[in-house]
């Protein structure tokens, strides 16, 4: 290989290395810290939420991402929120179970100072005809995972 051929390959190799480095570091740079798997039970119902929680940030701004499922119904759950003062405020969507509802939204506030991480869940159940049912202030707390 002569000097001219080597010169033509150098920009391609540099470009290739830069692309590989960007692909490998971008997901790591934006990834959160896995906080763990947590399970919460609605006190007045049989629902047990199994969540994998990731946090991003520190100090006065911490956000959280939640993915998981309702162990009682088998429905998927995902969403997120942020820490406000001593509370974790989450907005989580849940896929439909075997019911007349097409999905649910959970507006959850968890007290981070409580030993059982107790909180409340305002549930909104949506029907395909556009109507909905609101079930406010459902108490929930941390329980052992099934």
Buried (B, 14 or more C-beta within 10 A) or exposed (E): EEEEEEEEEEEEEEEEEEEEEEEEEEEEEEEBEEBEEBBBBBBEBEBBBBBBBBBBEEEEEBBBBBBBBBBBBEBEBBBBBBBEEEBBBBBBBBBBBEEEBEBBBBBBBBBEEEEEBBBBBBBBBBBEEEEBEEBEEBEBBBBEBE
